[in-house]
Amino acid sequence: MRRIYVHPLPVRIWHWINAVGFVAMIITGLQIRYVGQFDLMPFWIAVDLHNLIGFVLIGNFLLWFSFYLFTDKIKVYHPELSPMKQFRASFRQLAYYGYGIFKGDPNPHHVSAYKKFNAVQSMSYQIVMLLLFPIQLFTGILLWDVQRFSGMVELLGGVRVVDTLHVLTFIVFTAFIFIHPYLTTLGHTPTAHIKAMFTGYEEIEHETPMTGGAEPQHPETERRSGIA
């Protein structure tokens, strides 16, 4: 095993604030949506917590966005511009997740500091972080004070449309909260990727060197890589 530094400190701080915030937003959101059926806390407390945590997550998102925008780590999110290459890489990764992983096949993706996401992860995170999350935050702000933002609410089709968008993205992120922990267990040990999000270092398996002292072709190959 060798270690490479993949998750900088600002990203790790953002990740754990986001993780705790998402769970809290889901719980308070369910309390607000199903008042009288889901009685974990008083309605007014749920509303106040939901709003407060929402603004914390907005600030957290802006810090995350600024970090990637103004550092060379933005390379992590550079999209694959060739649709065919993206399709082939995604297909190989999905085949690995759906079938190959259970046979002990090697992961087709090789982690590095500037390529920590496989093709499926890269596409998913671009959609989540650059489209769905901003929609969730924007609609949340509009619903926070409907009267103040009445013009924008009406422009988008009214409160029902804004609320529907907010709930739909809420459903997506709730599903993500369940899928994400499972994928983090797909490292060389079930806790390897979770540990990496605390330390910043991913543990990478060495390939067996070739005869004659030749170097391995992929020194940064790892057996498995979930979303971390």
N, C-alpha and C positions, 0 to 999 in steps of 0.2 A: 504494500500500500504506500502511496505517497499523497501528499495533500497539496491542493491548489487553492488560492484565495479567490473565491467566486462572489461572495456576498459582502460588499462594503458595509461598514457600520451604519451609515445613514439608511441604507436599504433594509437592514435588519431591524432598526428602530421603527421605520415606517411599517414594516411587515407585521410586527407584533402589536403595534397600536391599532393597525387596521384589523387584525384578527380579533382582538378583544372588542373593538368598536363594532365590527360586523355582528358578532354574537349578541351584543347588547342592543343593537338596532333591530335585530330580528325579534328578540324577546319583547322589547317595548312596542315594536310595530304590531306584533300579534295581539298584545294587550289593548292597543288602541283600536285595531280592526275588529276584535272579537270581545269588546267590553261586555261583561255580563256572562260570558262563556269561558273566558280565560282570565281568572282573577288572581294573578300573581302579585299585583300592586294596584293602588288606587289609580284611576284614570288620569288625574291631573299630574301625578308623579310620572306616569308613563310618558305623557306628552312632553313635560319639561325635560326629562332625561333624553327622550328621542331627539328633541331640538338641540339640546346641549351637545350630545355626542355627535349629532349630524354636523355641527359647525367644527368640532374637533377633527372629524374626518375630512372636511373640506380643507382645513388648514394642512392636514397631513398629506392630502393629495397634492396640494400646491407645492409642498416641500419636496415630495417625491418627483413631481414633474420638473421642478427647477433643478434638482440634482442631476437627473438624466439629461436635461436640455443643455446644461452648461458644463458637462464633463464628457470625457471620451467614453463613458459607460453607455452612452446613447447607442453605441454599436450593438449592444445586446438586443435592442428592439428594431434594428434595421430589418426591413422585410426582404424576403426573397423576391426579386423582381421578375424572375422567370416562372410563369405559371406552371410549366411542365415540371421544373425542378421541385417546386413547392408541392405539387401533387404527388410526385414520386416519393419524396421524402416523407410526406404525411402518410401515404399509403404504407410505406415500410414501417413507420412508427406505430400506426394503428394495428398492423398485422402482428407486430411484436407485442403490443399491449393485449391484444385479443387472443393470441395463440402462441407466439414464440416464447413469451415469458414463462409459460407453463411447461415448456420443454427444456428450459435452461439455455435458450439461444442467446447470443450476445446482443446487447443493445445496439441498434444501428447508429445511435447518436453518441458522439464523443464530446464530453464536456470540456470546456476551456473557460478562461476568465471572461472572454468576450463572446462566447457562444454557449451559454449555460442552458438555453432553451432548445429543445428539439423542435422540429417543424410544426407539430401539433400544438405544443406549448406556445411557440412564438406567435402563431396565428391567433390562438385563443386569448393570449394576454393583450395583444393589440386590440382585439375587439372589446374585451372586458375593460381595460384601463383607458382606452382612448375614445370609446363610444358609449358603452353601457354605464360605466361609472359616472361620467359627466352627466348623462341623462338622469341618473338617479339623484345626483346632487342638485342639478338644476331644478327638477320637478319638486324636490324636497324643499328648496328655498321658496318656490312659488306657493306651495301648500302651507308653508310656515306662516305666511302673511298674505292671504288671498286678496284682501282689500288693497294693500299697498301695491301689489303686482297685478291688479285686476286687468290692466290693459294687455299685458303679456299673456295672462291666463285666457282671456277672450280671444286673443290672436291665435292661440294654439287650439281653440275649439271649446273652451270652457273648462270648468273644474272637473267634470267627469272624465274628459280626455286626459287632463294632466294627472289626475288620480290613477287612471287606468295605466298610464305609462309608468308611474311610480310603483304600482303594485306588480306589474309585469317584470320590471327589473328587480324588484324585491324577490320575486319567485326564482329568478335566475340566480341571484346571489345566495339565496337559501340553499338551492341545489348545489351550488359551488362549495358551500361550507361543508357539505357531506362528501362530495367527490374529492376535494382537495386533500383532506387528511389521509384518505386511502392511497392516493397517488404518492404522498410523501413516504409511504412505507415501502416503496419499490426500489430502494437502494440496496447495496450489498448486505445491509442489515436493516431491519424494519425502522430503526431510529436514526439511521445515518444522515438522511436529509434534514430531519428535525434538528439534530445536533448541529449540522452545518449552518442552520439559520440562527443559532446562538453564537457559534464560534467564527463563522464566515468562511470556514475551510471545508471543501468537499474532499472526501477520501476517494482516491482513484486507484483502481487496480492496475498493476503493471501487467503488460503482456509478457509471455515467456520469450526471452531473447532468442533470436535465430542463431543457428550454428555459425561458427567462425567469428563470433563476437560481434555480429552485425546488430545494429540497433533495431528495436521493434518499430513496425510501421506506424502504430498509433499509440504513443506513450501515454496519452491522456484518456485512453479507453476506459470506460466504466461499464460494469455489467448491467446496471439498471439505473434509470433516472426518472423519478417522478417529478411532479410540479412542486417546486420549492420556492 
